[in-house]
């Protein structure tokens, strides 16, 4: 019994001793339930009963993380792919070294997280071994295509240009040192050229003074053929002239060519006075051509053509002071003495067959009137062909210039809308619309000075005369078919003619065609309506293309019309158009500078006293233009 008690005490005391026993996992370094047990680091069991298993137990630290990098070796279930190298673990940066540094199974360029900042590759387009600094990628291995790790090429499009190239004279920095041609001390001197000084600046140099260079210095040229570098007129390209100098540097003086092959040159004791005319040379026969053929510096008087008719006395000109008299002339009787004849000609002769004859001119259309002949002054609208052109007016188509400036102007004095302007042979008259009451007619003297107002109680659309240079004053009121005539004193109007038929717009102005003796008006459709002097409707002329130019088809531009020189006239926004009074075709258009673009301007087109009149605005300026 005593022995049993001693054995139990011995066992109890032995269990309290924490003995450090070696085991499969290493040393037992912790406090556990059984000091005799050691943790096995790979069996998945808590061998030392300390509540920690395998590599979670500090007893396994030296085994599970042999390189002490904080990552468990893959041999013990961790993710450290190389537990012998502390630089290799899942937390490491992937770098270019051919190793899987971060244990993700990818090496270098295969790993998208690789840091290749220390491995730049530069494009080498010309494959000269030197790369373009502006085209770079960062990779561990060379990318596809041509790439190098040198970035010193200054022209990656030319394989002959790189830092190891030889500098030559070609205008380029061949060796990429920032210096070109003559600037570069490394230049291959054998590539330079020779230049010669050109003192006179004629493009040819002096062979005695030269310099070697890549580019010609100022004052030097590549040609050394100048035989006198002090005279710019002397060089191989110069023309040899008669001056005792070798102008063209061919080692011969005054060696001119006989240009016209007449046996004489422009030099010597008997020089050719015109070496481009084979009929002019010393001793040549003097021709009747107005040229010094024999080179004696004198042209005979009979070779002059004083009257400019193309004939000289030596040609047989009857009278070299009269361009109408040539070799011979036909003579025509000039009864009215205006210098133009008519009828059958007398036989050709240099001498007039008698008094009152003229040579050549048989164009007088009325040889009984000295005021009628070609070129005489024509008065438009007087039914008289004074200038023999077959037309009473003789004004051509007018509007020959692209623009006209007013040649006369005066101040309008009427209130409200200004409608028209006319000249009665003594004074100017302007009319106003805007209602039947108040001042609707104004009178001005020939200078445009205001004389008087009148109140005819008519809302005028227009006032006009039936003659170009004056006559009785007529007018047409708003929405009226009556043409009224001023009778019984200034401003007093009475009915005269009723316009019957046709299309008479209520707003349109009325004018008078003094050639056909017709009243005319324009309707909104661009048709000129026509009535004879009795008021009977004659017909209409359609203005072809009216309304296609600016605002001419809009009110009030499509209500105003005038007549001049056998043409209808319309106006819109500073543009005046003339129309053929037979076909209705637009003949011409021109700009009336400063005429105005207002409502009143576009309504007020008038032709009187040989001028087109337009008012700038109500109460503005009447502008007169001489367009015919």
C-alpha positions in Angstrom: 0.0 0.0 0.0 2.8 2.4 0.9 4.6 1.5 -2.4 1.5 2.3 -4.4 1.2 5.8 -2.9 4.9 6.6 -3.7 4.4 5.5 -7.3 1.3 7.8 -7.8 3.2 10.7 -6.4 6.1 10.1 -8.7 3.8 10.0 -11.7 2.1 13.2 -10.7 5.3 15.1 -10.3 6.6 13.8 -13.7 3.5 15.2 -15.5 4.2 18.8 -14.5 7.6 18.9 -16.3 7.5 20.7 -19.8 10.2 18.7 -21.5 11.4 20.0 -25.0 11.3 16.9 -27.1 12.2 16.7 -30.8 9.4 15.7 -33.2 8.6 15.5 -36.9 7.8 19.2 -37.1 10.8 20.5 -35.2 11.0 21.7 -31.6 8.1 22.1 -29.3 8.4 25.8 -28.4 5.0 26.4 -27.0 2.9 25.5 -24.0 0.7 22.5 -24.7 -1.1 19.7 -23.0 1.6 17.2 -23.7 5.1 18.5 -23.7 6.3 15.2 -25.1 4.4 15.9 -28.3 5.7 17.9 -31.3 3.6 19.5 -34.1 3.8 17.7 -37.4 3.6 20.6 -40.0 2.0 18.7 -42.8 -0.5 16.2 -41.5 -3.5 18.5 -40.9 -3.6 17.6 -37.1 -3.0 19.5 -33.9 -0.2 17.2 -32.8 0.9 19.1 -29.7 -2.6 19.9 -28.6 -2.1 23.7 -28.5 -5.2 24.4 -30.6 -3.1 25.3 -33.8 -2.6 23.1 -36.8 0.3 22.7 -39.2 1.8 26.0 -40.5 -0.6 28.0 -38.3 1.4 26.8 -35.4 4.5 28.9 -34.6 6.4 25.6 -34.1 6.3 25.3 -38.0 7.5 28.8 -38.9 11.0 27.7 -39.9 9.5 24.9 -41.9 6.5 26.5 -43.7 8.3 29.9 -44.5 11.9 28.9 -44.8 12.9 32.3 -46.4 11.0 34.3 -43.8 9.3 36.4 -46.5 5.9 36.1 -44.8 4.5 33.7 -47.4 3.9 30.0 -46.8 5.6 27.6 -49.1 3.5 25.8 -51.7 4.8 22.6 -50.2 2.8 23.2 -47.1 -0.3 24.5 -48.8 0.8 28.1 -49.2 1.4 30.3 -52.3 5.1 31.0 -52.1 6.4 29.4 -55.2 10.1 29.6 -54.2 10.5 29.4 -50.4 14.3 29.5 -50.7 14.2 33.1 -52.1 12.7 35.9 -50.0 12.4 38.1 -53.2 9.9 35.7 -54.7 6.4 35.6 -53.2 2.9 36.7 -54.1 3.5 40.2 -52.8 6.6 40.8 -54.9 6.6 43.0 -58.1 7.0 41.2 -61.4 10.2 42.4 -63.1 12.1 41.6 -66.2 14.4 38.7 -65.0 13.0 35.5 -66.5 11.5 34.5 -63.1 7.9 34.4 -61.8 8.5 36.9 -59.1 4.9 37.2 -57.8 4.0 33.5 -58.0 1.0 34.1 -60.4 2.3 31.5 -62.9 3.2 34.2 -65.4 6.8 35.3 -66.2 7.9 38.7 -67.5 5.9 40.0 -70.5 3.3 37.2 -70.0 2.3 38.9 -66.7 0.2 42.0 -67.3 1.5 43.4 -63.9 5.1 43.3 -65.0 7.2 46.5 -64.3 9.2 47.0 -67.6 10.1 50.6 -67.0 13.7 49.7 -67.1 13.4 48.0 -70.4 12.4 50.6 -73.1 12.4 49.6 -76.8 12.5 52.2 -79.5 11.1 51.9 -83.1 13.9 51.6 -85.7 11.9 52.1 -88.9 15.0 52.5 -91.1 16.7 49.5 -89.4 20.0 51.3 -89.0 20.4 50.1 -85.4 19.4 53.4 -83.9 15.8 54.1 -82.6 13.3 56.9 -82.6 13.0 58.6 -79.2 9.4 59.6 -79.8 8.2 56.0 -80.5 8.8 53.8 -77.4 7.2 50.8 -75.8 8.3 49.1 -72.5 8.7 45.4 -72.6 11.0 42.7 -71.2 11.6 41.2 -74.6 11.9 43.1 -78.0 8.4 43.7 -79.5 7.6 42.5 -83.0 9.0 44.5 -85.9 12.3 46.5 -85.8 13.0 47.8 -82.4 16.2 48.7 -80.5 17.1 49.9 -77.1 19.0 53.0 -78.5 17.1 56.2 -78.9 19.7 58.5 -80.6 18.5 58.4 -84.3 17.6 61.9 -85.5 15.9 60.7 -88.6 14.4 57.2 -88.4 13.2 57.3 -92.0 16.7 57.3 -93.5 19.1 54.5 -92.8 22.0 56.7 -93.9 21.4 59.2 -91.0 22.4 58.1 -87.5 25.1 58.9 -84.9 27.7 56.7 -86.5 27.2 58.1 -90.1 29.7 60.4 -91.8 28.7 64.0 -92.2 28.7 65.0 -95.9 27.6 68.0 -97.9 23.9 67.3 -98.5 22.0 69.9 -96.4 21.3 67.3 -93.7 22.6 66.4 -90.2 24.0 63.0 -91.2 25.6 62.1 -87.8 22.8 63.5 -85.5 25.1 65.9 -83.7 22.8 68.9 -84.4 25.2 70.4 -87.0 24.8 70.4 -90.7 27.3 70.5 -93.5 29.8 73.4 -93.1 28.8 73.9 -89.5 30.0 70.4 -88.5 33.8 70.0 -87.8 33.3 66.3 -88.5 32.4 67.1 -92.2 34.0 64.9 -94.9 35.8 67.7 -96.7 36.0 65.6 -99.8 32.3 66.2 -100.4 32.6 70.0 -100.6 32.2 71.9 -103.9 34.1 74.8 -105.5 32.5 78.3 -105.7 33.9 81.4 -107.4 33.5 85.0 -106.4 30.9 87.0 -108.3 31.7 90.7 -107.6 29.3 92.2 -110.2 26.4 90.0 -109.3 25.7 88.8 -112.8 25.6 85.1 -111.9 29.1 84.3 -113.3 32.2 84.1 -111.2 35.9 85.1 -111.4 38.0 82.0 -112.0 40.9 83.5 -110.0 39.1 83.6 -106.7 37.4 80.4 -105.3 36.4 78.8 -102.0 35.4 75.2 -101.1 32.1 74.8 -99.3 28.9 72.8 -99.1 26.7 75.8 -99.9 27.7 78.9 -101.9 28.6 81.7 -99.5 27.1 85.1 -100.2 28.7 86.6 -103.3 29.9 83.3 -104.7 28.5 81.2 -107.6 29.2 77.8 -109.2 30.2 79.3 -112.6 33.7 80.7 -113.3 33.3 81.9 -116.9 33.0 85.7 -116.3 35.6 87.5 -118.3 35.0 90.8 -116.5 33.7 90.4 -113.0 33.5 94.2 -112.5 30.8 94.7 -115.2 27.4 93.0 -114.8 26.7 93.6 -118.5 29.6 91.3 -119.5 29.1 87.6 -119.1 28.6 84.5 -121.2 24.8 85.2 -121.4 25.1 88.8 -122.5 24.3 89.9 -126.0 27.2 91.2 -128.0 26.7 94.8 -128.9 28.7 97.3 -130.9 30.9 98.8 -128.1 34.5 97.5 -128.6 33.9 95.1 -125.7 33.7 91.3 -125.6 30.3 91.4 -124.1 29.5 87.6 -124.3 33.0 86.4 -123.1 33.7 84.4 -126.3 37.1 86.0 -126.7 35.9 88.0 -129.7 35.0 91.8 -129.8 32.0 93.2 -131.6 31.4 89.8 -133.4 27.7 90.6 -134.1 25.6 88.3 -136.3 24.0 89.7 -139.5 20.5 89.0 -138.2 18.6 89.9 -141.4 21.3 88.5 -143.8 21.5 91.7 -145.7 25.3 91.8 -145.6 25.6 94.4 -142.9 25.9 94.2 -139.1 25.2 96.8 -136.5 28.9 97.6 -136.1 31.7 98.9 -138.2 32.2 101.9 -140.4 28.9 101.4 -142.2 26.6 99.9 -139.5 23.2 98.5 -140.3 20.6 100.8 -138.9 18.1 98.0 -138.5 19.6 94.6 -138.5 16.2 92.9 -138.3 14.9 94.4 -141.6 16.6 93.0 -144.8 15.3 96.1 -146.7 17.2 98.6 -144.4 21.0 98.9 -144.7 23.5 101.5 -145.9 22.9 102.3 -149.5 19.5 100.5 -149.8 16.8 101.8 -152.1 14.4 104.1 -150.2 11.0 102.6 -150.2 7.6 104.3 -149.7 7.2 102.8 -146.2 8.0 105.6 -143.7 11.3 103.9 -142.8 14.9 105.1 -143.2 15.8 102.2 -145.6 19.2 103.6 -146.7 20.4 104.3 -143.1 21.1 108.0 -143.7 19.0 109.0 -140.7 16.6 110.9 -143.0 13.0 109.9 -144.0 11.8 111.7 -147.2 8.8 114.0 -146.6 6.7 112.2 -149.2 6.7 109.1 -147.0 4.8 110.8 -144.2 1.1 110.0 -143.6 0.0 113.3 -142.1 -3.7 112.7 -142.3 -3.5 109.1 -141.0 -5.5 107.6 -143.9 -2.9 104.9 -144.5 -1.7 106.6 -147.7 1.4 108.6 -148.3 2.2 111.1 -151.0 4.6 108.6 -152.5 1.7 106.2 -152.6 -0.3 108.7 -154.6 -2.4 110.2 -151.8 -4.5 113.0 -153.4 -4.3 115.2 -150.3 -2.2 114.1 -147.3 -4.0 116.7 -145.2 -7.4 115.3 -145.9 -8.1 111.8 -144.6 -11.1 111.7 -146.9 -9.0 111.9 -150.0 -7.0 108.9 -150.9 -5.6 107.7 -154.2 -8.9 108.7 -155.9 -12.3 109.5 -154.5 -15.9 109.3 -155.5 -17.6 112.7 -155.2 -21.2 113.3 -153.9 -23.3 116.4 -154.1 -23.8 118.1 -150.7 -26.8 120.5 -151.2 -27.2 121.5 -147.6 -23.5 122.0 -146.9 -23.4 119.8 -143.8 -20.4 117.8 -145.1 -22.4 114.8 -146.0 -23.6 114.1 -149.6 -26.2 112.0 -151.3 -27.2 110.7 -154.7 -25.2 109.1 -157.5 -21.4 109.6 -157.4 -19.3 111.5 -159.9 -16.4 109.7 -161.5 -13.4 109.0 -159.2 -10.8 111.7 -159.1 -8.4 113.5 -156.8 -10.1 116.8 -157.7 -13.7 117.8 -156.9 -15.9 118.0 -159.9 -17.3 121.3 -158.7 -18.7 123.3 -155.7 -20.9 121.6 -153.1 -19.3 118.2 -153.6 -17.8 116.0 -150.8 -15.6 112.9 -151.3 -16.8 109.4 -150.2 -19.6 110.5 -147.9 -23.0 109.6 -149.4 -24.8 109.0 -146.1 -27.0 112.1 -145.7 -30.6 111.0 -145.1 -31.9 114.5 -145.8 -29.6 116.6 -148.0 -32.0 119.6 -147.8 -31.6 120.1 -144.0 -28.1 121.0 -142.7 -29.1 119.8 -139.2 -29.7 116.2 -140.4 -26.6 114.0 -141.1 -24.8 111.1 -139.4 -23.6 112.1 -136.0 -26.0 115.1 -135.6 -27.5 115.7 -132.2 -30.5 113.6 -131.7 -33.5 114.7 -129.6 -35.3 111.7 -128.3 -39.1 111.7 -128.8 -39.4 114.5 -131.4 -40.3 112.1 -134.2 -37.3 113.3 -136.2 -34.3 111.1 -137.2 -31.6 113.8 -137.0 -28.6 111.5 -136.9 -29.7 109.3 -139.9 -29.6 106.0 -137.9 -33.2 105.1 -138.7 -34.4 105.7 -135.2 -36.0 108.8 -133.7 -34.3 108.3 -130.3 -30.9 107.0 -131.3 -30.0 106.3 -127.7 -28.8 102.7 -128.2 -29.9 100.2 -125.5 -28.8 102.5 -122.7 -27.5 101.3 -119.4 -24.1 100.6 -120.9 -22.3 101.1 -117.6 -22.5 98.8 -114.6 -23.4 101.7 -112.4 -24.3 105.4 -112.6 -24.0 108.3 -110.2 -26.6 111.0 -109.9 -25.9 114.1 -112.0 -28.7 116.2 -110.5 -30.7 116.2 -107.3 -33.1 118.4 -105.3 -35.1 118.2 -102.1 -38.6 116.7 -102.2 -41.1 118.8 -100.2 -44.2 116.6 -100.3 -45.5 114.7 -97.2 -46.5 111.1 -97.2 -45.7 108.7 -100.1 -43.8 110.3 -103.1 -45.0 108.8 -106.4 -43.5 110.4 -109.5 -41.6 113.3 -111.1 -42.0 115.1 -114.5 -40.8 118.2 -116.4 -43.3 120.3 -118.4 -40.7 122.3 -120.3 -40.6 125.1 -117.7 -40.7 123.5 -114.2 -40.4 120.2 -112.5 -43.5 118.7 -110.8 -43.7 115.9 -108.2 -46.8 114.0 -106.9 -47.7 112.4 -103.6 -50.2 109.6 -102.6 -51.5 108.8 -99.2 -55.0 110.1 -99.5 -57.0 112.7 -101.4 -56.5 115.6 -99.0 -53.6 117.9 -98.3 -50.6 118.9 -100.5 -50.4 116.3 -103.3 -48.5 118.3 -105.9 -45.3 120.3 -105.7 -43.7 122.7 -108.3 -39.9 123.3 -108.6 -38.0 125.6 -110.9 -35.3 124.2 -113.3 -32.7 124.3 -110.5 -34.9 122.2 -108.2 -35.8 125.2 -106.0 -39.3 124.7 -104.4 -42.0 127.1 -105.8 -45.4 126.0 -104.5 -47.8 123.4 -103.1 -51.1 122.5 -104.7 -54.1 120.5 -103.4 -55.9 118.9 -106.4 -57.7 116.5 -104.0 -56.4 113.5 -105.9 -54.5 110.5 -104.3 -51.9 110.5 -107.1 -50.3 107.4 -108.5 -48.4 109.4 -111.1 -48.0 112.7 -113.0 -46.5 112.9 -116.5 -46.4 114.7 -119.9 -47.0 113.3 -123.3 -43.8 114.8 -124.7 -40.1 114.3 -123.9 -39.4 117.9 -123.3 -42.5 119.3 -121.8 -46.2 119.9 -122.6 -49.4 119.6 -120.6 -49.4 117.9 -117.2 -51.4 114.7 -116.9 -52.0 112.5 -113.9 -53.7 109.2 -112.7 -55.2 108.9 -109.3 -55.6 105.9 -107.0 -58.0 103.2 -108.3 -59.1 105.4 -111.2 -59.3 104.7 -114.9 -59.4 108.4 -115.6 -56.4 110.2 -117.0 -56.7 113.8 -115.9 -55.1 116.9 -117.4 -54.1 120.1 -115.6 -56.4 122.8 -117.0 -57.6 126.1 -115.7 -54.5 126.9 -113.7 -51.7 125.2 -111.7 -53.0 122.3 -109.7 -56.4 122.3 -111.3 -57.1 118.9 -113.0 -60.1 117.7 -115.1 -61.0 114.4 -116.7 -59.5 113.9 -120.1 -59.4 110.2 -121.2 -60.8 107.1 -119.7 -58.6 103.9 -120.0 -61.0 101.2 -121.1 -60.2 97.4 -121.0 -57.0 95.8 -120.1 -55.7 95.2 -116.6 -55.3 98.5 -114.7 -54.2 97.8 -111.1 -55.5 100.3 -108.5 -52.0 101.2 -107.3 -50.1 101.3 -110.6 -48.5 104.5 -112.0 -49.2 105.5 -115.6 -46.6 106.8 -118.0 -46.6 107.7 -121.7 -44.8 106.1 -124.6 -44.0 109.1 -126.9 -42.9 106.9 -129.8 -46.1 104.9 -130.1 -48.3 107.6 -128.5 -49.6 105.2 -125.9 -50.5 105.2 -122.2 -48.6 102.4 -120.3 -48.9 100.9 -116.9 -47.4 97.8 -115.1 -49.5 95.2 -113.4 -48.3 92.9 -110.6 -47.8 90.0 -113.0 -45.1 91.9 -114.9 -47.3 92.8 -117.9 -47.0 96.3 -119.5 -50.7 97.3 -120.4 -51.1 99.7 -123.4 -53.8 102.1 -124.4 -53.9 104.5 -127.3 -54.5 108.3 -126.9 -58.2 107.7 -127.0 -58.1 105.3 -124.1 -58.8 102.2 -126.2 -56.9 99.1 -125.0 -54.1 98.1 -127.5 -52.6 95.1 -125.8 -49.9 94.0 -123.4 -46.2 93.2 -123.4 -45.0 90.6 -120.9 -41.6 91.5 -119.4 -39.8 88.1 -119.7 -38.1 87.2 -116.4 -39.6 90.0 -114.4 -39.5 89.2 -110.7 -36.3 87.2 -110.9 -34.0 90.0 -110.1 -34.0 91.0 -106.4 -37.3 92.3 -105.1 -38.6 93.7 -108.4 -41.6 91.3 -108.3 -42.8 92.7 -104.9 -45.0 95.7 -104.1 -44.4 98.5 -104.9 -41.6 97.7 -107.4 -44.1 95.8 -109.5 -46.4 98.9 -109.8 -44.0 101.5 -111.3 -43.0 101.8 -114.9 -41.4 104.5 -117.2 -40.7 104.8 -120.9 -37.5 106.1 -122.5 -35.8 105.7 -125.9 -38.1 102.9 -127.0 -37.5 100.9 -123.8 -39.7 100.2 -120.8 -38.0 101.0 -117.5 -38.5 99.3 -114.0 -36.7 99.9 -110.7 -36.1 98.0 -107.5 -33.6 98.6 -104.7 -31.1 100.7 -106.6 -31.3 98.4 -109.7 -32.7 99.9 -113.0 -33.7 97.5 -115.8 -34.5 98.3 -119.4 -36.9 96.1 -121.4 -37.4 95.7 -125.2 -40.8 97.3 -125.8 -41.7 94.7 -128.5 -40.4 91.4 -127.2 -40.5 92.2 -123.5 -36.9 90.8 -123.1 -34.7 92.3 -120.4 -32.1 94.4 -122.3 -29.8 95.5 -119.5 -29.6 96.2 -115.8 -27.5 98.8 -113.9 -27.0 100.2 -110.4 -28.2 103.7 -109.6 -25.8 104.6 -106.8 -27.6 106.2 -103.9 -31.1 106.1 -105.4 -32.5 104.4 -102.4 -34.3 101.2 -101.4 -37.3 102.6 -99.5 -41.0 102.1 -100.3 -41.1 105.5 -102.1 -37.9 104.8 -104.1 -39.3 101.6 -105.5 -42.5 103.3 -106.5 -41.1 106.6 -107.9 -39.3 105.5 -111.1 -39.8 108.4 -113.7 -38.1 109.4 -117.0 -38.3 113.1 -117.9 -36.0 115.8 -119.3 -33.6 113.1 -120.5 -33.0 111.7 -117.0 -34.2 108.8 -114.9 -35.5 110.2 -111.5 -35.9 108.3 -108.3 -36.6 109.7 -104.8 -34.6 108.3 -101.9 -37.7 108.4 -99.5 -40.7 110.5 -98.7 -39.4 114.1 -98.2 -36.0 112.9 -99.3 -33.8 113.7 -102.4 -34.9 113.4 -106.0 -31.9 111.9 -107.8 -31.5 112.4 -111.5 -29.4 109.9 -113.6 -28.2 110.4 -117.2 -28.3 106.7 -118.3 -29.0 107.3 -122.0 
